[in-house]
């Protein structure tokens, strides 16, 4: 089940809730009992030790955004 992050506008605490995606926009009470909360936009962290190779900025038949040519 996805976890969503919320911030309480009353006390400033940030907290997480596990809930179905269909309920992600439902109101959430903060653990201190306040009901003035806002859902935060979270980023997804992906672990690993390898990184993707850098794109070929010089063209040269690598495909690029325009089939290998320079967009301009």
HELIX and SHEET records of a PDB file:
HELIX    1   1 UNK A   21  UNK A   23  5                                   3    
SHEET    1   A 3 UNK A  14  UNK A  18  0                                        
SHEET    2   A 3 UNK A   3  UNK A   8 -1                                        
SHEET    3   A 3 UNK A  37  UNK A  39 -1                                        
END                                                                             
